[in-house]
Amino acid sequence: MELRHLDTFATVLARGTFLAAARALGCSQSTVTLHIQELERELGVALFAREGRRATLTPAGESLRHLTQRVRDSVSALRRGAEEVRGGGAGEVALGAVEPAASLRVSPLLAAFARTHPGVRLRLEVSGTRTLSRAVWGGQLAFAVCSAPPPELRLSFRPVFNQRMALLLPRKHPLARERKLRAKDLASVTLLLTEHGCAYREATESALLTRGVRLECRLEIGSIGALRTAVEDGLGIGLVPSDRGLRVAPALCLRELADVDVRLPIGLVTREDSPPTPAERALLEVLATGLGPKLSPPERGATPRRGV
């Protein structure tokens, strides 16, 4: 059964005669007759009783009337849905992001995107760079906002902003009196760091080595959120990502290192061999524009930065 046969059937119902239906469809009357005959042959029943030029529905034709309308409505909805998908207005986009970018930068952009693309379903996974990069490589995520992926995955990395690092410490700590600290000040404190392999930790250790400071970590914590709690509980001073809009507990404060520029490029990680859908492309454009200025063109096989 072809959809055009149902369209012809519905047009005959609306116009009353085969001739009027042919004029409405822009075809010959013989074409309308052929469509109805083919439909009747496939269904094995007569749909119209011909009375002169007028066509009257048979009981079988009356039953088909309601079914035809439902089928045509469903097809119309399918076409509208396909048009939305082609235009980026529908579908699902799964993406990932590291903290604090996920909460402070990505989330507001997703909210704005959702308002302009109400038909698109969004799924955000928050994790470390290595985990997110492997999910992009495996196709579980369309793209991710994180540091540079491991080069063996051969993913594309487009930096969009620099994530700065800062010291998080209690306001009652002696070093809190200083607006900016120096690398040598870290030698006499209990320092809290994220786990080995964390991109933020690697960036911090590399930057401090330029000042001849080798960090001695007294406590290693895998979660940045847990690290903040540990500082609040008085376990030590933490090195954490500092971002615009970042809020800390009233009892804590952030201090920058005056003689060390600790920063980590954060960007968009995508697969080169998997073209984005229209919805994914639309969201990528929003993120590329909204996350921050570009630092450099896309690069392939970038220097590895392991998971946050």
Summary of the structure (lengths in Angstrom):
residues: 308
radius of gyration: 31.5
end to end distance: 56.6
largest distance: 104.5
contacts: 981
relative contact order: 0.16
helix: 44%
strand: 23%
